[in-house]
Amino acid sequence: MKTVWIVYIVILVYYLLGTVGIYFINRRKEPHIKRKAWIKHVNYFIITNLVFFSIAINPVIFRYVAALIIIVGFYELFKLYRGSGFSHKGFFLASIIILASLSIGFYCFSLMDKGLILFAFLIIAIFDGFSQVSGQLLGRTKLFPKISPNKTVEGLIGGSLVALLSAFVFKNLFTASSLKAIILAAVVVVFAFLGDTAKSLYKRQYNVKDFSNLIPGHGGFLDRFDSLIAGGAGVTLLGLIMNF
């Protein structure tokens, strides 16, 4: 339990760094934009804490959290499809198959060793958070302007670097060499990025900004947990290959 608290203190340091970044990003923006950014940032902190402690206290709790994320994710996917008048049936079917495959991998991930789950979750959270901060501070080159206008090459590089370096900080959470930890972190980052991009593609196909308003400041459950679902599935796949 002592290790968990040490890790949590490190995460608070990361969050404070992110908070400083958010301040500089929004200091000259309009009040309503600032307010929205801070609501998102605070809710991100609350969600990260809830998931972190669901894993740290008892991984069984996280399994229920994972099941909830999956169920609500399917609901949000279908909600947009129904709202479009059931258009793009082929695209919707392909999306359901992809989400189902990732969800199976994600739930299997929730059954893994607590230390491994915690490591992967922290890498995902750091990648997500610092991609946004570095993208907004330094972003110039758009990645996929038609799919996700806010994603930049600089944001991807910044988030990836911080996440990969963090693998060395958290590698003692599970039994692994530095090489294994960096490979795992790299796979998590790749899958998290692909999951986030797939989510954006789905929203663009149905011409909406958000999946739902279930989480204030965020675009719904899938908008918040897409990286976790895909990243967890990536860990499951790598576990089958490398026997984690």
Phi and psi restraints in degrees (value plus and minus 20) as a CYANA .aco file:
   2 LYS   PHI     -80.2   -40.2
   2 LYS   PSI     -62.3   -22.3
   3 THR   PHI     -80.3   -40.3
   3 THR   PSI     -60.1   -20.1
   4 VAL   PHI     -80.7   -40.7
   4 VAL   PSI     -62.4   -22.4
   5 TRP   PHI     -88.8   -48.8
   5 TRP   PSI     -56.0   -16.0
   6 ILE   PHI     -82.8   -42.8
   6 ILE   PSI     -65.7   -25.7
   7 VAL   PHI     -80.6   -40.6
   7 VAL   PSI     -60.9   -20.9
   8 TYR   PHI     -84.0   -44.0
   8 TYR   PSI     -59.0   -19.0
   9 ILE   PHI     -83.1   -43.1
   9 ILE   PSI     -61.2   -21.2
  10 VAL   PHI     -80.9   -40.9
  10 VAL   PSI     -62.0   -22.0
  11 ILE   PHI     -83.3   -43.3
  11 ILE   PSI     -58.1   -18.1
  12 LEU   PHI     -82.7   -42.7
  12 LEU   PSI     -56.4   -16.4
  13 VAL   PHI     -83.7   -43.7
  13 VAL   PSI     -64.8   -24.8
  14 TYR   PHI     -77.7   -37.7
  14 TYR   PSI     -64.4   -24.4
  15 TYR   PHI     -84.0   -44.0
  15 TYR   PSI     -60.1   -20.1
  16 LEU   PHI     -84.5   -44.5
  16 LEU   PSI     -58.8   -18.8
  17 LEU   PHI     -82.8   -42.8
  17 LEU   PSI     -62.9   -22.9
  18 GLY   PHI     -82.6   -42.6
  18 GLY   PSI     -57.9   -17.9
  19 THR   PHI     -83.3   -43.3
  19 THR   PSI     -61.1   -21.1
  20 VAL   PHI     -81.5   -41.5
  20 VAL   PSI     -62.9   -22.9
  21 GLY   PHI     -81.3   -41.3
  21 GLY   PSI     -63.4   -23.4
  22 ILE   PHI     -81.5   -41.5
  22 ILE   PSI     -59.0   -19.0
  23 TYR   PHI     -81.1   -41.1
  23 TYR   PSI     -68.4   -28.4
  24 PHE   PHI     -88.1   -48.1
  24 PHE   PSI     -52.9   -12.9
  25 ILE   PHI     -84.9   -44.9
  25 ILE   PSI     -60.1   -20.1
  26 ASN   PHI    -125.0   -85.0
  26 ASN   PSI     -18.6    21.4
  27 ARG   PHI     -83.2   -43.2
  27 ARG   PSI     -46.6    -6.6
  28 ARG   PHI    -129.9   -89.9
  28 ARG   PSI      -8.4    31.6
  29 LYS   PHI    -110.2   -70.2
  29 LYS   PSI     149.7   189.7
  30 GLU   PHI     -84.4   -44.4
  30 GLU   PSI     128.9   168.9
  31 PRO   PHI     -73.8   -33.8
  31 PRO   PSI     -61.1   -21.1
  32 HIS   PHI     -89.5   -49.5
  32 HIS   PSI     -50.6   -10.6
  33 ILE   PHI     -91.8   -51.8
  33 ILE   PSI     -61.6   -21.6
  34 LYS   PHI     -79.0   -39.0
  34 LYS   PSI     -66.2   -26.2
  35 ARG   PHI     -80.5   -40.5
  35 ARG   PSI     -64.2   -24.2
  36 LYS   PHI     -83.2   -43.2
  36 LYS   PSI     -61.1   -21.1
  37 ALA   PHI     -84.3   -44.3
  37 ALA   PSI     -61.2   -21.2
  38 TRP   PHI     -92.5   -52.5
  38 TRP   PSI     -55.4   -15.4
  39 ILE   PHI     -81.4   -41.4
  39 ILE   PSI     -65.0   -25.0
  40 LYS   PHI     -81.3   -41.3
  40 LYS   PSI     -64.0   -24.0
  41 HIS   PHI     -84.6   -44.6
  41 HIS   PSI     -64.2   -24.2
  42 VAL   PHI     -86.2   -46.2
  42 VAL   PSI     -63.9   -23.9
  43 ASN   PHI     -85.6   -45.6
  43 ASN   PSI     -54.3   -14.3
  44 TYR   PHI     -80.9   -40.9
  44 TYR   PSI     -62.2   -22.2
  45 PHE   PHI     -82.8   -42.8
  45 PHE   PSI     -63.8   -23.8
  46 ILE   PHI     -83.1   -43.1
  46 ILE   PSI     -67.0   -27.0
  47 ILE   PHI     -83.2   -43.2
  47 ILE   PSI     -63.9   -23.9
  48 THR   PHI     -79.6   -39.6
  48 THR   PSI     -62.0   -22.0
  49 ASN   PHI     -84.4   -44.4
  49 ASN   PSI     -63.9   -23.9
  50 LEU   PHI     -81.6   -41.6
  50 LEU   PSI     -65.1   -25.1
  51 VAL   PHI     -89.1   -49.1
  51 VAL   PSI     -63.1   -23.1
  52 PHE   PHI     -75.5   -35.5
  52 PHE   PSI     -70.5   -30.5
  53 PHE   PHI     -95.7   -55.7
  53 PHE   PSI     -44.4    -4.4
  54 SER   PHI     -85.4   -45.4
  54 SER   PSI     -51.4   -11.4
  55 ILE   PHI    -100.8   -60.8
  55 ILE   PSI     -67.4   -27.4
  56 ALA   PHI     -87.4   -47.4
  56 ALA   PSI     -58.9   -18.9
  57 ILE   PHI     -96.2   -56.2
  57 ILE   PSI     -70.3   -30.3
  58 ASN   PHI    -179.6  -139.6
  58 ASN   PSI      91.0   131.0
  59 PRO   PHI     -76.3   -36.3
  59 PRO   PSI     -41.8    -1.8
  60 VAL   PHI     -81.9   -41.9
  60 VAL   PSI     -56.0   -16.0
  61 ILE   PHI     -82.0   -42.0
  61 ILE   PSI     -61.0   -21.0
  62 PHE   PHI     -83.7   -43.7
  62 PHE   PSI     -50.9   -10.9
  63 ARG   PHI     -83.2   -43.2
  63 ARG   PSI     -59.9   -19.9
  64 TYR   PHI     -88.3   -48.3
  64 TYR   PSI     -58.3   -18.3
  65 VAL   PHI     -81.6   -41.6
  65 VAL   PSI     -64.4   -24.4
  66 ALA   PHI     -80.7   -40.7
  66 ALA   PSI     -64.0   -24.0
  67 ALA   PHI     -82.4   -42.4
  67 ALA   PSI     -60.6   -20.6
  68 LEU   PHI     -83.4   -43.4
  68 LEU   PSI     -64.6   -24.6
  69 ILE   PHI     -79.3   -39.3
  69 ILE   PSI     -63.9   -23.9
  70 ILE   PHI     -83.7   -43.7
  70 ILE   PSI     -67.2   -27.2
  71 ILE   PHI     -82.5   -42.5
  71 ILE   PSI     -67.7   -27.7
  72 VAL   PHI     -87.7   -47.7
  72 VAL   PSI     -53.8   -13.8
  73 GLY   PHI     -80.3   -40.3
  73 GLY   PSI     -65.8   -25.8
  74 PHE   PHI     -84.3   -44.3
  74 PHE   PSI     -58.4   -18.4
  75 TYR   PHI     -80.8   -40.8
  75 TYR   PSI     -65.0   -25.0
  76 GLU   PHI     -87.0   -47.0
  76 GLU   PSI     -57.3   -17.3
  77 LEU   PHI     -81.1   -41.1
  77 LEU   PSI     -67.1   -27.1
  78 PHE   PHI     -88.6   -48.6
  78 PHE   PSI     -54.6   -14.6
  79 LYS   PHI     -79.3   -39.3
  79 LYS   PSI     -64.9   -24.9
  80 LEU   PHI     -87.6   -47.6
  80 LEU   PSI     -58.0   -18.0
  81 TYR   PHI     -83.0   -43.0
  81 TYR   PSI     -65.5   -25.5
  82 ARG   PHI     -85.6   -45.6
  82 ARG   PSI     -60.7   -20.7
  83 GLY   PHI     -84.3   -44.3
  83 GLY   PSI     -43.2    -3.2
  84 SER   PHI    -105.4   -65.4
  84 SER   PSI     -18.3    21.7
  85 GLY   PHI      59.8    99.8
  85 GLY   PSI       8.2    48.2
  86 PHE   PHI      40.1    80.1
  86 PHE   PSI      23.0    63.0
  87 SER   PHI    -109.5   -69.5
  87 SER   PSI     147.1   187.1
  88 HIS   PHI      34.1    74.1
  88 HIS   PSI      33.3    73.3
  89 LYS   PHI     -78.3   -38.3
  89 LYS   PSI     -63.4   -23.4
  90 GLY   PHI     -82.3   -42.3
  90 GLY   PSI     -63.1   -23.1
  91 PHE   PHI     -83.7   -43.7
  91 PHE   PSI     -62.8   -22.8
  92 PHE   PHI     -82.9   -42.9
  92 PHE   PSI     -64.4   -24.4
  93 LEU   PHI     -81.5   -41.5
  93 LEU   PSI     -63.8   -23.8
  94 ALA   PHI     -82.6   -42.6
  94 ALA   PSI     -58.7   -18.7
  95 SER   PHI     -85.6   -45.6
  95 SER   PSI     -60.2   -20.2
  96 ILE   PHI     -83.4   -43.4
  96 ILE   PSI     -62.3   -22.3
  97 ILE   PHI     -83.7   -43.7
  97 ILE   PSI     -63.3   -23.3
  98 ILE   PHI     -84.4   -44.4
  98 ILE   PSI     -67.0   -27.0
  99 LEU   PHI     -83.4   -43.4
  99 LEU   PSI     -58.8   -18.8
 100 ALA   PHI     -82.9   -42.9
 100 ALA   PSI     -63.2   -23.2
 101 SER   PHI     -83.8   -43.8
 101 SER   PSI     -65.6   -25.6
 102 LEU   PHI     -85.8   -45.8
 102 LEU   PSI     -57.3   -17.3
 103 SER   PHI     -85.3   -45.3
 103 SER   PSI     -58.4   -18.4
 104 ILE   PHI     -82.0   -42.0
 104 ILE   PSI     -66.4   -26.4
 105 GLY   PHI     -82.8   -42.8
 105 GLY   PSI     -59.4   -19.4
 106 PHE   PHI     -85.6   -45.6
 106 PHE   PSI     -62.2   -22.2
 107 TYR   PHI     -88.3   -48.3
 107 TYR   PSI     -57.3   -17.3
 108 CYS   PHI     -81.4   -41.4
 108 CYS   PSI     -57.7   -17.7
 109 PHE   PHI     -79.1   -39.1
 109 PHE   PSI     -59.6   -19.6
 110 SER   PHI     -86.9   -46.9
 110 SER   PSI     -33.2     6.8
 111 LEU   PHI    -114.9   -74.9
 111 LEU   PSI     -21.8    18.2
 112 MET   PHI     -98.9   -58.9
 112 MET   PSI    -199.9  -159.9
 113 ASP   PHI     -78.9   -38.9
 113 ASP   PSI     120.6   160.6
 114 LYS   PHI     -77.2   -37.2
 114 LYS   PSI     -63.8   -23.8
 115 GLY   PHI     -82.8   -42.8
 115 GLY   PSI     -59.6   -19.6
 116 LEU   PHI     -86.9   -46.9
 116 LEU   PSI     -62.9   -22.9
 117 ILE   PHI     -81.1   -41.1
 117 ILE   PSI     -66.1   -26.1
 118 LEU   PHI     -83.4   -43.4
 118 LEU   PSI     -62.3   -22.3
 119 PHE   PHI     -78.8   -38.8
 119 PHE   PSI     -71.9   -31.9
 120 ALA   PHI     -82.9   -42.9
 120 ALA   PSI     -62.6   -22.6
 121 PHE   PHI     -80.6   -40.6
 121 PHE   PSI     -63.2   -23.2
 122 LEU   PHI     -85.7   -45.7
 122 LEU   PSI     -59.9   -19.9
 123 ILE   PHI     -82.2   -42.2
 123 ILE   PSI     -62.8   -22.8
 124 ILE   PHI     -83.5   -43.5
 124 ILE   PSI     -66.6   -26.6
 125 ALA   PHI     -82.2   -42.2
 125 ALA   PSI     -61.7   -21.7
 126 ILE   PHI     -87.4   -47.4
 126 ILE   PSI     -63.9   -23.9
 127 PHE   PHI     -80.6   -40.6
 127 PHE   PSI     -66.9   -26.9
 128 ASP   PHI     -79.2   -39.2
 128 ASP   PSI     -71.7   -31.7
 129 GLY   PHI     -84.3   -44.3
 129 GLY   PSI     -68.2   -28.2
 130 PHE   PHI     -99.6   -59.6
 130 PHE   PSI     -39.1     0.9
 131 SER   PHI     -85.3   -45.3
 131 SER   PSI     -62.3   -22.3
 132 GLN   PHI     -88.2   -48.2
 132 GLN   PSI     -64.9   -24.9
 133 VAL   PHI     -86.1   -46.1
 133 VAL   PSI     -69.7   -29.7
 134 SER   PHI     -87.3   -47.3
 134 SER   PSI     -53.5   -13.5
 135 GLY   PHI     -84.8   -44.8
 135 GLY   PSI     -62.1   -22.1
 136 GLN   PHI     -96.0   -56.0
 136 GLN   PSI     -49.5    -9.5
 137 LEU   PHI    -101.4   -61.4
 137 LEU   PSI     -60.0   -20.0
 138 LEU   PHI    -138.4   -98.4
 138 LEU   PSI     -30.4     9.6
 139 GLY   PHI     -81.7   -41.7
 139 GLY   PSI     108.1   148.1
 140 ARG   PHI    -151.5  -111.5
 140 ARG   PSI     -56.1   -16.1
 141 THR   PHI    -121.0   -81.0
 141 THR   PSI      95.0   135.0
 142 LYS   PHI     -90.5   -50.5
 142 LYS   PSI     119.0   159.0
 143 LEU   PHI    -103.0   -63.0
 143 LEU   PSI     -81.9   -41.9
 144 PHE   PHI    -151.2  -111.2
 144 PHE   PSI      57.4    97.4
 145 PRO   PHI     -76.5   -36.5
 145 PRO   PSI     -51.2   -11.2
 146 LYS   PHI    -103.6   -63.6
 146 LYS   PSI     -43.1    -3.1
 147 ILE   PHI    -116.7   -76.7
 147 ILE   PSI     -69.6   -29.6
 148 SER   PHI    -161.7  -121.7
 148 SER   PSI      69.4   109.4
 149 PRO   PHI     -78.4   -38.4
 149 PRO   PSI     -44.9    -4.9
 150 ASN   PHI    -106.6   -66.6
 150 ASN   PSI     -31.3     8.7
 151 LYS   PHI    -100.3   -60.3
 151 LYS   PSI     111.4   151.4
 152 THR   PHI    -146.9  -106.9
 152 THR   PSI     139.4   179.4
 153 VAL   PHI     -81.9   -41.9
 153 VAL   PSI     -61.1   -21.1
 154 GLU   PHI     -85.0   -45.0
 154 GLU   PSI     -58.1   -18.1
 155 GLY   PHI     -85.4   -45.4
 155 GLY   PSI     -63.0   -23.0
 156 LEU   PHI     -82.6   -42.6
 156 LEU   PSI     -65.0   -25.0
 157 ILE   PHI     -85.5   -45.5
 157 ILE   PSI     -65.6   -25.6
 158 GLY   PHI     -81.3   -41.3
 158 GLY   PSI     -68.3   -28.3
 159 GLY   PHI     -83.5   -43.5
 159 GLY   PSI     -60.4   -20.4
 160 SER   PHI     -85.5   -45.5
 160 SER   PSI     -64.3   -24.3
 161 LEU   PHI     -82.7   -42.7
 161 LEU   PSI     -66.2   -26.2
 162 VAL   PHI     -84.2   -44.2
 162 VAL   PSI     -60.8   -20.8
 163 ALA   PHI     -85.2   -45.2
 163 ALA   PSI     -64.8   -24.8
 164 LEU   PHI     -87.3   -47.3
 164 LEU   PSI     -60.0   -20.0
 165 LEU   PHI     -85.7   -45.7
 165 LEU   PSI     -52.5   -12.5
 166 SER   PHI     -88.1   -48.1
 166 SER   PSI     -40.3    -0.3
 167 ALA   PHI     -78.4   -38.4
 167 ALA   PSI     -54.9   -14.9
 168 PHE   PHI     -92.4   -52.4
 168 PHE   PSI     -48.9    -8.9
 169 VAL   PHI     -92.2   -52.2
 169 VAL   PSI     -58.2   -18.2
 170 PHE   PHI    -126.0   -86.0
 170 PHE   PSI     -14.1    25.9
 171 LYS   PHI     -83.9   -43.9
 171 LYS   PSI     -40.5    -0.5
 172 ASN   PHI     -97.8   -57.8
 172 ASN   PSI     -23.0    17.0
 173 LEU   PHI     -87.9   -47.9
 173 LEU   PSI     -45.3    -5.3
 174 PHE   PHI    -160.6  -120.6
 174 PHE   PSI     141.3   181.3
 175 THR   PHI     -95.4   -55.4
 175 THR   PSI      84.2   124.2
 176 ALA   PHI    -181.4  -141.4
 176 ALA   PSI     131.9   171.9
 177 SER   PHI     -96.4   -56.4
 177 SER   PSI     148.2   188.2
 178 SER   PHI     -80.8   -40.8
 178 SER   PSI     -57.6   -17.6
 179 LEU   PHI     -83.6   -43.6
 179 LEU   PSI     -64.4   -24.4
 180 LYS   PHI     -84.1   -44.1
 180 LYS   PSI     -59.7   -19.7
 181 ALA   PHI     -84.4   -44.4
 181 ALA   PSI     -61.6   -21.6
 182 ILE   PHI     -91.8   -51.8
 182 ILE   PSI     -54.8   -14.8
 183 ILE   PHI     -84.8   -44.8
 183 ILE   PSI     -65.4   -25.4
 184 LEU   PHI     -81.5   -41.5
 184 LEU   PSI     -64.9   -24.9
 185 ALA   PHI     -82.5   -42.5
 185 ALA   PSI     -59.5   -19.5
 186 ALA   PHI     -84.4   -44.4
 186 ALA   PSI     -62.7   -22.7
 187 VAL   PHI     -84.2   -44.2
 187 VAL   PSI     -62.4   -22.4
 188 VAL   PHI     -80.6   -40.6
 188 VAL   PSI     -64.7   -24.7
 189 VAL   PHI     -82.2   -42.2
 189 VAL   PSI     -65.0   -25.0
 190 VAL   PHI     -82.2   -42.2
 190 VAL   PSI     -68.1   -28.1
 191 PHE   PHI     -87.2   -47.2
 191 PHE   PSI     -59.5   -19.5
 192 ALA   PHI     -81.9   -41.9
 192 ALA   PSI     -62.1   -22.1
 193 PHE   PHI     -84.8   -44.8
 193 PHE   PSI     -64.1   -24.1
 194 LEU   PHI     -84.8   -44.8
 194 LEU   PSI     -59.1   -19.1
 195 GLY   PHI     -83.5   -43.5
 195 GLY   PSI     -62.4   -22.4
 196 ASP   PHI     -86.0   -46.0
 196 ASP   PSI     -59.5   -19.5
 197 THR   PHI     -87.3   -47.3
 197 THR   PSI     -60.8   -20.8
 198 ALA   PHI     -82.3   -42.3
 198 ALA   PSI     -58.8   -18.8
 199 LYS   PHI     -81.5   -41.5
 199 LYS   PSI     -65.0   -25.0
 200 SER   PHI     -83.4   -43.4
 200 SER   PSI     -59.6   -19.6
 201 LEU   PHI     -82.4   -42.4
 201 LEU   PSI     -61.1   -21.1
 202 TYR   PHI     -83.0   -43.0
 202 TYR   PSI     -64.0   -24.0
 203 LYS   PHI     -85.3   -45.3
 203 LYS   PSI     -58.7   -18.7
 204 ARG   PHI     -87.4   -47.4
 204 ARG   PSI     -56.4   -16.4
 205 GLN   PHI     -80.8   -40.8
 205 GLN   PSI     -56.2   -16.2
 206 TYR   PHI    -121.8   -81.8
 206 TYR   PSI     -10.5    29.5
 207 ASN   PHI      35.1    75.1
 207 ASN   PSI      29.4    69.4
 208 VAL   PHI    -150.1  -110.1
 208 VAL   PSI     137.2   177.2
 209 LYS   PHI    -109.4   -69.4
 209 LYS   PSI     -56.9   -16.9
 210 ASP   PHI    -149.5  -109.5
 210 ASP   PSI     132.7   172.7
 211 PHE   PHI     -94.8   -54.8
 211 PHE   PSI     -61.2   -21.2
 212 SER   PHI    -185.3  -145.3
 212 SER   PSI     158.5   198.5
 213 ASN   PHI    -131.6   -91.6
 213 ASN   PSI      10.1    50.1
 214 LEU   PHI     -86.8   -46.8
 214 LEU   PSI     -48.6    -8.6
 215 ILE   PHI    -141.5  -101.5
 215 ILE   PSI      90.4   130.4
 216 PRO   PHI     -75.5   -35.5
 216 PRO   PSI     111.4   151.4
 217 GLY   PHI      68.6   108.6
 217 GLY   PSI     -33.5     6.5
 218 HIS   PHI    -139.4   -99.4
 218 HIS   PSI     143.7   183.7
 219 GLY   PHI    -110.7   -70.7
 219 GLY   PSI      10.4    50.4
 220 GLY   PHI      88.8   128.8
 220 GLY   PSI    -199.4  -159.4
 221 PHE   PHI     -83.8   -43.8
 221 PHE   PSI     -67.3   -27.3
 222 LEU   PHI     -85.0   -45.0
 222 LEU   PSI     -54.3   -14.3
 223 ASP   PHI     -84.7   -44.7
 223 ASP   PSI     -52.9   -12.9
 224 ARG   PHI    -109.4   -69.4
 224 ARG   PSI     -54.4   -14.4
 225 PHE   PHI    -131.3   -91.3
 225 PHE   PSI     -12.9    27.1
 226 ASP   PHI     -77.8   -37.8
 226 ASP   PSI     -63.0   -23.0
 227 SER   PHI     -85.7   -45.7
 227 SER   PSI     -57.2   -17.2
 228 LEU   PHI     -88.4   -48.4
 228 LEU   PSI     -62.6   -22.6
 229 ILE   PHI     -80.7   -40.7
 229 ILE   PSI     -71.9   -31.9
 230 ALA   PHI     -89.0   -49.0
 230 ALA   PSI     -61.2   -21.2
 231 GLY   PHI     -83.4   -43.4
 231 GLY   PSI     -61.2   -21.2
 232 GLY   PHI     -83.1   -43.1
 232 GLY   PSI     -60.4   -20.4
 233 ALA   PHI     -82.8   -42.8
 233 ALA   PSI     -57.2   -17.2
 234 GLY   PHI     -83.7   -43.7
 234 GLY   PSI     -58.9   -18.9
 235 VAL   PHI     -84.0   -44.0
 235 VAL   PSI     -62.5   -22.5
 236 THR   PHI     -79.8   -39.8
 236 THR   PSI     -66.3   -26.3
 237 LEU   PHI     -82.7   -42.7
 237 LEU   PSI     -64.6   -24.6
 238 LEU   PHI     -86.0   -46.0
 238 LEU   PSI     -54.4   -14.4
 239 GLY   PHI     -81.8   -41.8
 239 GLY   PSI     -56.7   -16.7
 240 LEU   PHI     -87.4   -47.4
 240 LEU   PSI     -53.2   -13.2
 241 ILE   PHI    -101.6   -61.6
 241 ILE   PSI     -64.6   -24.6
 242 MET   PHI    -125.5   -85.5
 242 MET   PSI     -20.2    19.8
 243 ASN   PHI      38.8    78.8
 243 ASN   PSI      37.6    77.6
